[in-house]
Every structure is written in C-alpha cells, then in structure tokens.
Amino acid sequence: MANHKSAEKRIRQTQKREERNRYYRTRIKNIARNVREAVASNDVAKASEAFKIANKEIHSFVSKGILKKNTAARKVSRLNSLVKKLAKA
C-alpha cells in the first residue's frame, strides 16, 4: 500500500484512467462489431448506417485523444472496405 500522499493520488488517478480506457476500448470494439454484424446480415442499408455512426464516433475519439489519427483511419478504412464489398455484391 502507498505510504505517501503523492503515491495515493497516483493510485486514484490510475484507477480513474483504467476505468475510462476500459469504457472506450469496449465502445470501439462494439462499434466495429455492429458494422461487421450488419455486413454479415447482407443488409446494405443497415451496414451503411452502422458505418456512418462508426466513422463519426471513431473520429470523435481522435479529437478526444483516445485514438491516434492513423489508428482511427485504419479502423475506418477496414470497416469501409467491408461495407463497399457488400454494396458491390
């Protein structure tokens, strides 16, 4: 256990960050899963709508500093390619 005030504060900050990061990690996974499930159901309208939401949310995480710009671009690009394949088929 921590013996100094500063160490106790660091523990509190770490716990707060862990909780916040866990929320965002889960949110990002769920957003991507929603798009993949819509693509798997072969519903173009549903997939494009899910992708539109995913694109907006993932890029908002970049502005909040949760994701790096290139990471978000890669995730969005991969989801977009799935939706485009479905629309083309």
PDB file as gemmi writes it, atoms N, CA and C in Angstrom:
CRYST1    1.000    1.000    1.000  90.00  90.00  90.00 P 1                      
ATOM      1  N   MET A   1       0.841  -1.185   0.000  1.00  0.00           N  
ATOM      2  CA  MET A   1       0.000   0.000   0.000  1.00  0.00           C  
ATOM      3  C   MET A   1       0.877   1.237   0.000  1.00  0.00           C  
ATOM      4  N   ALA A   2       0.344   2.304  -0.544  1.00  0.00           N  
ATOM      5  CA  ALA A   2       1.096   3.542  -0.666  1.00  0.00           C  
ATOM      6  C   ALA A   2       1.296   4.204   0.691  1.00  0.00           C  
ATOM      7  N   ASN A   3       2.471   4.785   0.892  1.00  0.00           N  
ATOM      8  CA  ASN A   3       2.795   5.444   2.148  1.00  0.00           C  
ATOM      9  C   ASN A   3       2.848   6.958   2.033  1.00  0.00           C  
ATOM     10  N   HIS A   4       2.880   7.473   0.800  1.00  0.00           N  
ATOM     11  CA  HIS A   4       2.982   8.917   0.602  1.00  0.00           C  
ATOM     12  C   HIS A   4       1.701   9.446  -0.025  1.00  0.00           C  
ATOM     13  N   LYS A   5       1.433  10.712   0.249  1.00  0.00           N  
ATOM     14  CA  LYS A   5       0.243  11.345  -0.327  1.00  0.00           C  
ATOM     15  C   LYS A   5       0.279  11.312  -1.849  1.00  0.00           C  
ATOM     16  N   SER A   6       1.456  11.570  -2.400  1.00  0.00           N  
ATOM     17  CA  SER A   6       1.577  11.606  -3.860  1.00  0.00           C  
ATOM     18  C   SER A   6       1.337  10.217  -4.453  1.00  0.00           C  
ATOM     19  N   ALA A   7       1.787   9.179  -3.760  1.00  0.00           N  
ATOM     20  CA  ALA A   7       1.573   7.818  -4.250  1.00  0.00           C  
ATOM     21  C   ALA A   7       0.097   7.451  -4.180  1.00  0.00           C  
ATOM     22  N   GLU A   8      -0.584   7.894  -3.137  1.00  0.00           N  
ATOM     23  CA  GLU A   8      -2.017   7.633  -3.026  1.00  0.00           C  
ATOM     24  C   GLU A   8      -2.782   8.336  -4.143  1.00  0.00           C  
ATOM     25  N   LYS A   9      -2.355   9.541  -4.459  1.00  0.00           N  
ATOM     26  CA  LYS A   9      -3.002  10.288  -5.539  1.00  0.00           C  
ATOM     27  C   LYS A   9      -2.771   9.579  -6.881  1.00  0.00           C  
ATOM     28  N   ARG A  10      -1.555   9.091  -7.098  1.00  0.00           N  
ATOM     29  CA  ARG A  10      -1.257   8.390  -8.351  1.00  0.00           C  
ATOM     30  C   ARG A  10      -2.132   7.145  -8.493  1.00  0.00           C  
ATOM     31  N   ILE A  11      -2.367   6.450  -7.378  1.00  0.00           N  
ATOM     32  CA  ILE A  11      -3.230   5.267  -7.417  1.00  0.00           C  
ATOM     33  C   ILE A  11      -4.644   5.658  -7.823  1.00  0.00           C  
ATOM     34  N   ARG A  12      -5.161   6.751  -7.246  1.00  0.00           N  
ATOM     35  CA  ARG A  12      -6.501   7.211  -7.601  1.00  0.00           C  
ATOM     36  C   ARG A  12      -6.580   7.595  -9.081  1.00  0.00           C  
ATOM     37  N   GLN A  13      -5.560   8.286  -9.556  1.00  0.00           N  
ATOM     38  CA  GLN A  13      -5.553   8.717 -10.961  1.00  0.00           C  
ATOM     39  C   GLN A  13      -5.489   7.514 -11.896  1.00  0.00           C  
ATOM     40  N   THR A  14      -4.675   6.542 -11.530  1.00  0.00           N  
ATOM     41  CA  THR A  14      -4.537   5.344 -12.355  1.00  0.00           C  
ATOM     42  C   THR A  14      -5.848   4.592 -12.447  1.00  0.00           C  
ATOM     43  N   GLN A  15      -6.544   4.454 -11.318  1.00  0.00           N  
ATOM     44  CA  GLN A  15      -7.827   3.763 -11.327  1.00  0.00           C  
ATOM     45  C   GLN A  15      -8.843   4.488 -12.197  1.00  0.00           C  
ATOM     46  N   LYS A  16      -8.854   5.813 -12.119  1.00  0.00           N  
ATOM     47  CA  LYS A  16      -9.776   6.597 -12.923  1.00  0.00           C  
ATOM     48  C   LYS A  16      -9.477   6.421 -14.412  1.00  0.00           C  
ATOM     49  N   ARG A  17      -8.188   6.440 -14.775  1.00  0.00           N  
ATOM     50  CA  ARG A  17      -7.803   6.277 -16.179  1.00  0.00           C  
ATOM     51  C   ARG A  17      -8.117   4.873 -16.687  1.00  0.00           C  
ATOM     52  N   GLU A  18      -7.868   3.863 -15.842  1.00  0.00           N  
ATOM     53  CA  GLU A  18      -8.178   2.490 -16.238  1.00  0.00           C  
ATOM     54  C   GLU A  18      -9.654   2.341 -16.576  1.00  0.00           C  
ATOM     55  N   GLU A  19     -10.484   2.902 -15.727  1.00  0.00           N  
ATOM     56  CA  GLU A  19     -11.924   2.813 -15.938  1.00  0.00           C  
ATOM     57  C   GLU A  19     -12.335   3.512 -17.230  1.00  0.00           C  
ATOM     58  N   ARG A  20     -11.793   4.696 -17.468  1.00  0.00           N  
ATOM     59  CA  ARG A  20     -12.111   5.460 -18.679  1.00  0.00           C  
ATOM     60  C   ARG A  20     -11.626   4.712 -19.916  1.00  0.00           C  
ATOM     61  N   ASN A  21     -10.395   4.200 -19.861  1.00  0.00           N  
ATOM     62  CA  ASN A  21      -9.848   3.499 -21.018  1.00  0.00           C  
ATOM     63  C   ASN A  21     -10.624   2.221 -21.314  1.00  0.00           C  
ATOM     64  N   ARG A  22     -11.051   1.522 -20.266  1.00  0.00           N  
ATOM     65  CA  ARG A  22     -11.832   0.302 -20.460  1.00  0.00           C  
ATOM     66  C   ARG A  22     -13.139   0.628 -21.176  1.00  0.00           C  
ATOM     67  N   TYR A  23     -13.771   1.721 -20.802  1.00  0.00           N  
ATOM     68  CA  TYR A  23     -15.014   2.136 -21.449  1.00  0.00           C  
ATOM     69  C   TYR A  23     -14.782   2.388 -22.946  1.00  0.00           C  
ATOM     70  N   TYR A  24     -13.744   3.143 -23.269  1.00  0.00           N  
ATOM     71  CA  TYR A  24     -13.506   3.485 -24.673  1.00  0.00           C  
ATOM     72  C   TYR A  24     -13.081   2.268 -25.488  1.00  0.00           C  
ATOM     73  N   ARG A  25     -12.246   1.390 -24.912  1.00  0.00           N  
ATOM     74  CA  ARG A  25     -11.844   0.182 -25.630  1.00  0.00           C  
ATOM     75  C   ARG A  25     -13.067  -0.655 -25.970  1.00  0.00           C  
ATOM     76  N   THR A  26     -13.947  -0.837 -25.008  1.00  0.00           N  
ATOM     77  CA  THR A  26     -15.162  -1.613 -25.229  1.00  0.00           C  
ATOM     78  C   THR A  26     -16.048  -0.933 -26.260  1.00  0.00           C  
ATOM     79  N   ARG A  27     -16.179   0.374 -26.170  1.00  0.00           N  
ATOM     80  CA  ARG A  27     -17.023   1.122 -27.107  1.00  0.00           C  
ATOM     81  C   ARG A  27     -16.524   0.964 -28.539  1.00  0.00           C  
ATOM     82  N   ILE A  28     -15.208   1.047 -28.731  1.00  0.00           N  
ATOM     83  CA  ILE A  28     -14.626   0.910 -30.072  1.00  0.00           C  
ATOM     84  C   ILE A  28     -14.898  -0.490 -30.629  1.00  0.00           C  
ATOM     85  N   LYS A  29     -14.727  -1.508 -29.796  1.00  0.00           N  
ATOM     86  CA  LYS A  29     -14.988  -2.886 -30.237  1.00  0.00           C  
ATOM     87  C   LYS A  29     -16.452  -3.074 -30.604  1.00  0.00           C  
ATOM     88  N   ASN A  30     -17.354  -2.515 -29.807  1.00  0.00           N  
ATOM     89  CA  ASN A  30     -18.782  -2.667 -30.080  1.00  0.00           C  
ATOM     90  C   ASN A  30     -19.197  -1.946 -31.356  1.00  0.00           C  
ATOM     91  N   ILE A  31     -18.611  -0.793 -31.600  1.00  0.00           N  
ATOM     92  CA  ILE A  31     -18.913  -0.044 -32.827  1.00  0.00           C  
ATOM     93  C   ILE A  31     -18.521  -0.868 -34.046  1.00  0.00           C  
ATOM     94  N   ALA A  32     -17.313  -1.435 -34.009  1.00  0.00           N  
ATOM     95  CA  ALA A  32     -16.832  -2.246 -35.135  1.00  0.00           C  
ATOM     96  C   ALA A  32     -17.680  -3.508 -35.289  1.00  0.00           C  
ATOM     97  N   ARG A  33     -18.066  -4.103 -34.178  1.00  0.00           N  
ATOM     98  CA  ARG A  33     -18.880  -5.318 -34.220  1.00  0.00           C  
ATOM     99  C   ARG A  33     -20.237  -5.036 -34.845  1.00  0.00           C  
ATOM    100  N   ASN A  34     -20.814  -3.877 -34.547  1.00  0.00           N  
ATOM    101  CA  ASN A  34     -22.109  -3.525 -35.131  1.00  0.00           C  
ATOM    102  C   ASN A  34     -22.028  -3.459 -36.653  1.00  0.00           C  
ATOM    103  N   VAL A  35     -20.943  -2.901 -37.169  1.00  0.00           N  
ATOM    104  CA  VAL A  35     -20.780  -2.817 -38.620  1.00  0.00           C  
ATOM    105  C   VAL A  35     -20.594  -4.212 -39.209  1.00  0.00           C  
ATOM    106  N   ARG A  36     -19.734  -5.028 -38.581  1.00  0.00           N  
ATOM    107  CA  ARG A  36     -19.489  -6.380 -39.097  1.00  0.00           C  
ATOM    108  C   ARG A  36     -20.755  -7.236 -39.063  1.00  0.00           C  
ATOM    109  N   GLU A  37     -21.571  -7.092 -38.022  1.00  0.00           N  
ATOM    110  CA  GLU A  37     -22.825  -7.847 -37.947  1.00  0.00           C  
ATOM    111  C   GLU A  37     -23.804  -7.400 -39.022  1.00  0.00           C  
ATOM    112  N   ALA A  38     -23.851  -6.104 -39.293  1.00  0.00           N  
ATOM    113  CA  ALA A  38     -24.733  -5.596 -40.345  1.00  0.00           C  
ATOM    114  C   ALA A  38     -24.284  -6.113 -41.712  1.00  0.00           C  
ATOM    115  N   VAL A  39     -22.974  -6.194 -41.921  1.00  0.00           N  
ATOM    116  CA  VAL A  39     -22.452  -6.723 -43.185  1.00  0.00           C  
ATOM    117  C   VAL A  39     -22.772  -8.211 -43.288  1.00  0.00           C  
ATOM    118  N   ALA A  40     -22.630  -8.940 -42.180  1.00  0.00           N  
ATOM    119  CA  ALA A  40     -22.903 -10.376 -42.182  1.00  0.00           C  
ATOM    120  C   ALA A  40     -24.371 -10.678 -42.480  1.00  0.00           C  
ATOM    121  N   SER A  41     -25.261  -9.773 -42.107  1.00  0.00           N  
ATOM    122  CA  SER A  41     -26.689  -9.980 -42.362  1.00  0.00           C  
ATOM    123  C   SER A  41     -27.083  -9.597 -43.800  1.00  0.00           C  
ATOM    124  N   ASN A  42     -26.118  -9.146 -44.588  1.00  0.00           N  
ATOM    125  CA  ASN A  42     -26.324  -8.774 -46.004  1.00  0.00           C  
ATOM    126  C   ASN A  42     -27.350  -7.667 -46.186  1.00  0.00           C  
ATOM    127  N   ASP A  43     -27.413  -6.766 -45.239  1.00  0.00           N  
ATOM    128  CA  ASP A  43     -28.330  -5.626 -45.324  1.00  0.00           C  
ATOM    129  C   ASP A  43     -27.501  -4.372 -45.614  1.00  0.00           C  
ATOM    130  N   VAL A  44     -27.545  -3.917 -46.860  1.00  0.00           N  
ATOM    131  CA  VAL A  44     -26.705  -2.793 -47.286  1.00  0.00           C  
ATOM    132  C   VAL A  44     -27.077  -1.512 -46.545  1.00  0.00           C  
ATOM    133  N   ALA A  45     -28.353  -1.242 -46.411  1.00  0.00           N  
ATOM    134  CA  ALA A  45     -28.785  -0.003 -45.748  1.00  0.00           C  
ATOM    135  C   ALA A  45     -28.361   0.012 -44.286  1.00  0.00           C  
ATOM    136  N   LYS A  46     -28.562  -1.112 -43.620  1.00  0.00           N  
ATOM    137  CA  LYS A  46     -28.195  -1.218 -42.206  1.00  0.00           C  
ATOM    138  C   LYS A  46     -26.674  -1.097 -42.026  1.00  0.00           C  
ATOM    139  N   ALA A  47     -25.929  -1.728 -42.939  1.00  0.00           N  
ATOM    140  CA  ALA A  47     -24.465  -1.693 -42.868  1.00  0.00           C  
ATOM    141  C   ALA A  47     -23.940  -0.283 -43.101  1.00  0.00           C  
ATOM    142  N   SER A  48     -24.499   0.415 -44.081  1.00  0.00           N  
ATOM    143  CA  SER A  48     -24.016   1.770 -44.361  1.00  0.00           C  
ATOM    144  C   SER A  48     -24.375   2.726 -43.226  1.00  0.00           C  
ATOM    145  N   GLU A  49     -25.531   2.513 -42.612  1.00  0.00           N  
ATOM    146  CA  GLU A  49     -25.917   3.345 -41.474  1.00  0.00           C  
ATOM    147  C   GLU A  49     -24.999   3.087 -40.270  1.00  0.00           C  
ATOM    148  N   ALA A  50     -24.698   1.814 -40.027  1.00  0.00           N  
ATOM    149  CA  ALA A  50     -23.790   1.454 -38.931  1.00  0.00           C  
ATOM    150  C   ALA A  50     -22.395   2.006 -39.198  1.00  0.00           C  
ATOM    151  N   PHE A  51     -21.973   1.980 -40.459  1.00  0.00           N  
ATOM    152  CA  PHE A  51     -20.658   2.516 -40.802  1.00  0.00           C  
ATOM    153  C   PHE A  51     -20.611   4.023 -40.599  1.00  0.00           C  
ATOM    154  N   LYS A  52     -21.696   4.700 -40.951  1.00  0.00           N  
ATOM    155  CA  LYS A  52     -21.742   6.153 -40.781  1.00  0.00           C  
ATOM    156  C   LYS A  52     -21.569   6.527 -39.301  1.00  0.00           C  
ATOM    157  N   ILE A  53     -22.253   5.788 -38.437  1.00  0.00           N  
ATOM    158  CA  ILE A  53     -22.133   6.011 -36.993  1.00  0.00           C  
ATOM    159  C   ILE A  53     -20.715   5.699 -36.514  1.00  0.00           C  
ATOM    160  N   ALA A  54     -20.168   4.586 -37.003  1.00  0.00           N  
ATOM    161  CA  ALA A  54     -18.821   4.174 -36.601  1.00  0.00           C  
ATOM    162  C   ALA A  54     -17.784   5.210 -37.013  1.00  0.00           C  
ATOM    163  N   ASN A  55     -17.908   5.709 -38.226  1.00  0.00           N  
ATOM    164  CA  ASN A  55     -16.959   6.703 -38.726  1.00  0.00           C  
ATOM    165  C   ASN A  55     -16.969   7.944 -37.840  1.00  0.00           C  
ATOM    166  N   LYS A  56     -18.159   8.420 -37.528  1.00  0.00           N  
ATOM    167  CA  LYS A  56     -18.296   9.624 -36.702  1.00  0.00           C  
ATOM    168  C   LYS A  56     -17.718   9.396 -35.297  1.00  0.00           C  
ATOM    169  N   GLU A  57     -18.084   8.284 -34.674  1.00  0.00           N  
ATOM    170  CA  GLU A  57     -17.648   8.014 -33.303  1.00  0.00           C  
ATOM    171  C   GLU A  57     -16.137   7.802 -33.221  1.00  0.00           C  
ATOM    172  N   ILE A  58     -15.591   7.019 -34.135  1.00  0.00           N  
ATOM    173  CA  ILE A  58     -14.149   6.725 -34.091  1.00  0.00           C  
ATOM    174  C   ILE A  58     -13.349   8.001 -34.282  1.00  0.00           C  
ATOM    175  N   HIS A  59     -13.782   8.851 -35.203  1.00  0.00           N  
ATOM    176  CA  HIS A  59     -13.049  10.103 -35.399  1.00  0.00           C  
ATOM    177  C   HIS A  59     -13.241  11.072 -34.226  1.00  0.00           C  
ATOM    178  N   SER A  60     -14.352  10.953 -33.525  1.00  0.00           N  
ATOM    179  CA  SER A  60     -14.509  11.796 -32.338  1.00  0.00           C  
ATOM    180  C   SER A  60     -13.550  11.347 -31.240  1.00  0.00           C  
ATOM    181  N   PHE A  61     -13.217  10.048 -31.205  1.00  0.00           N  
ATOM    182  CA  PHE A  61     -12.237   9.559 -30.235  1.00  0.00           C  
ATOM    183  C   PHE A  61     -10.845  10.112 -30.533  1.00  0.00           C  
ATOM    184  N   VAL A  62     -10.580  10.399 -31.796  1.00  0.00           N  
ATOM    185  CA  VAL A  62      -9.287  11.010 -32.154  1.00  0.00           C  
ATOM    186  C   VAL A  62      -9.207  12.408 -31.558  1.00  0.00           C  
ATOM    187  N   SER A  63     -10.283  13.170 -31.679  1.00  0.00           N  
ATOM    188  CA  SER A  63     -10.261  14.539 -31.167  1.00  0.00           C  
ATOM    189  C   SER A  63     -10.176  14.565 -29.649  1.00  0.00           C  
ATOM    190  N   LYS A  64     -10.641  13.499 -28.995  1.00  0.00           N  
ATOM    191  CA  LYS A  64     -10.545  13.410 -27.537  1.00  0.00           C  
ATOM    192  C   LYS A  64      -9.198  12.859 -27.079  1.00  0.00           C  
ATOM    193  N   GLY A  65      -8.395  12.379 -28.023  1.00  0.00           N  
ATOM    194  CA  GLY A  65      -7.080  11.846 -27.664  1.00  0.00           C  
ATOM    195  C   GLY A  65      -7.121  10.389 -27.261  1.00  0.00           C  
ATOM    196  N   ILE A  66      -8.206   9.694 -27.537  1.00  0.00           N  
ATOM    197  CA  ILE A  66      -8.323   8.281 -27.182  1.00  0.00           C  
ATOM    198  C   ILE A  66      -7.566   7.425 -28.188  1.00  0.00           C  
ATOM    199  N   LEU A  67      -7.721   7.750 -29.460  1.00  0.00           N  
ATOM    200  CA  LEU A  67      -7.048   7.034 -30.540  1.00  0.00           C  
ATOM    201  C   LEU A  67      -6.122   7.982 -31.289  1.00  0.00           C  
ATOM    202  N   LYS A  68      -5.083   7.401 -31.889  1.00  0.00           N  
ATOM    203  CA  LYS A  68      -4.247   8.192 -32.784  1.00  0.00           C  
ATOM    204  C   LYS A  68      -4.930   8.277 -34.142  1.00  0.00           C  
ATOM    205  N   LYS A  69      -4.556   9.299 -34.891  1.00  0.00           N  
ATOM    206  CA  LYS A  69      -5.214   9.576 -36.164  1.00  0.00           C  
ATOM    207  C   LYS A  69      -5.100   8.400 -37.137  1.00  0.00           C  
ATOM    208  N   ASN A  70      -3.910   7.837 -37.263  1.00  0.00           N  
ATOM    209  CA  ASN A  70      -3.711   6.743 -38.209  1.00  0.00           C  
ATOM    210  C   ASN A  70      -4.422   5.472 -37.769  1.00  0.00           C  
ATOM    211  N   THR A  71      -4.502   5.241 -36.475  1.00  0.00           N  
ATOM    212  CA  THR A  71      -5.218   4.068 -35.972  1.00  0.00           C  
ATOM    213  C   THR A  71      -6.694   4.171 -36.325  1.00  0.00           C  
ATOM    214  N   ALA A  72      -7.255   5.339 -36.116  1.00  0.00           N  
ATOM    215  CA  ALA A  72      -8.662   5.551 -36.456  1.00  0.00           C  
ATOM    216  C   ALA A  72      -8.879   5.403 -37.960  1.00  0.00           C  
ATOM    217  N   ALA A  73      -7.969   5.942 -38.742  1.00  0.00           N  
ATOM    218  CA  ALA A  73      -8.090   5.855 -40.197  1.00  0.00           C  
ATOM    219  C   ALA A  73      -8.035   4.394 -40.647  1.00  0.00           C  
ATOM    220  N   ARG A  74      -7.166   3.612 -40.022  1.00  0.00           N  
ATOM    221  CA  ARG A  74      -7.043   2.199 -40.382  1.00  0.00           C  
ATOM    222  C   ARG A  74      -8.326   1.441 -40.038  1.00  0.00           C  
ATOM    223  N   LYS A  75      -8.869   1.684 -38.859  1.00  0.00           N  
ATOM    224  CA  LYS A  75     -10.091   1.002 -38.441  1.00  0.00           C  
ATOM    225  C   LYS A  75     -11.260   1.367 -39.356  1.00  0.00           C  
ATOM    226  N   VAL A  76     -11.400   2.647 -39.644  1.00  0.00           N  
ATOM    227  CA  VAL A  76     -12.487   3.103 -40.506  1.00  0.00           C  
ATOM    228  C   VAL A  76     -12.324   2.553 -41.913  1.00  0.00           C  
ATOM    229  N   SER A  77     -11.094   2.524 -42.400  1.00  0.00           N  
ATOM    230  CA  SER A  77     -10.827   2.023 -43.743  1.00  0.00           C  
ATOM    231  C   SER A  77     -11.209   0.549 -43.866  1.00  0.00           C  
ATOM    232  N   ARG A  78     -10.875  -0.240 -42.867  1.00  0.00           N  
ATOM    233  CA  ARG A  78     -11.199  -1.667 -42.913  1.00  0.00           C  
ATOM    234  C   ARG A  78     -12.708  -1.890 -42.853  1.00  0.00           C  
ATOM    235  N   LEU A  79     -13.382  -1.113 -42.039  1.00  0.00           N  
ATOM    236  CA  LEU A  79     -14.837  -1.240 -41.976  1.00  0.00           C  
ATOM    237  C   LEU A  79     -15.479  -0.791 -43.288  1.00  0.00           C  
ATOM    238  N   ASN A  80     -14.937   0.275 -43.865  1.00  0.00           N  
ATOM    239  CA  ASN A  80     -15.467   0.789 -45.132  1.00  0.00           C  
ATOM    240  C   ASN A  80     -15.314  -0.226 -46.247  1.00  0.00           C  
ATOM    241  N   SER A  81     -14.176  -0.926 -46.268  1.00  0.00           N  
ATOM    242  CA  SER A  81     -13.972  -1.913 -47.326  1.00  0.00           C  
ATOM    243  C   SER A  81     -14.985  -3.056 -47.211  1.00  0.00           C  
ATOM    244  N   LEU A  82     -15.351  -3.424 -45.980  1.00  0.00           N  
ATOM    245  CA  LEU A  82     -16.375  -4.462 -45.811  1.00  0.00           C  
ATOM    246  C   LEU A  82     -17.727  -4.004 -46.362  1.00  0.00           C  
ATOM    247  N   VAL A  83     -18.076  -2.760 -46.048  1.00  0.00           N  
ATOM    248  CA  VAL A  83     -19.365  -2.224 -46.494  1.00  0.00           C  
ATOM    249  C   VAL A  83     -19.381  -2.086 -48.013  1.00  0.00           C  
ATOM    250  N   LYS A  84     -18.281  -1.654 -48.610  1.00  0.00           N  
ATOM    251  CA  LYS A  84     -18.212  -1.492 -50.064  1.00  0.00           C  
ATOM    252  C   LYS A  84     -18.308  -2.848 -50.775  1.00  0.00           C  
ATOM    253  N   LYS A  85     -17.664  -3.887 -50.201  1.00  0.00           N  
ATOM    254  CA  LYS A  85     -17.761  -5.227 -50.784  1.00  0.00           C  
ATOM    255  C   LYS A  85     -19.214  -5.693 -50.792  1.00  0.00           C  
ATOM    256  N   LEU A  86     -19.912  -5.435 -49.705  1.00  0.00           N  
ATOM    257  CA  LEU A  86     -21.312  -5.825 -49.618  1.00  0.00           C  
ATOM    258  C   LEU A  86     -22.153  -5.078 -50.637  1.00  0.00           C  
ATOM    259  N   ALA A  87     -21.906  -3.785 -50.782  1.00  0.00           N  
ATOM    260  CA  ALA A  87     -22.684  -2.977 -51.719  1.00  0.00           C  
ATOM    261  C   ALA A  87     -22.421  -3.393 -53.154  1.00  0.00           C  
ATOM    262  N   LYS A  88     -21.185  -3.804 -53.424  1.00  0.00           N  
ATOM    263  CA  LYS A  88     -20.813  -4.205 -54.782  1.00  0.00           C  
ATOM    264  C   LYS A  88     -21.445  -5.550 -55.154  1.00  0.00           C  
ATOM    265  N   ALA A  89     -21.580  -6.435 -54.175  1.00  0.00           N  
ATOM    266  CA  ALA A  89     -22.096  -7.793 -54.442  1.00  0.00           C  
ATOM    267  C   ALA A  89     -23.581  -7.848 -54.717  1.00  0.00           C  
TER     268      ALA A  89                                                      
END                                                                             
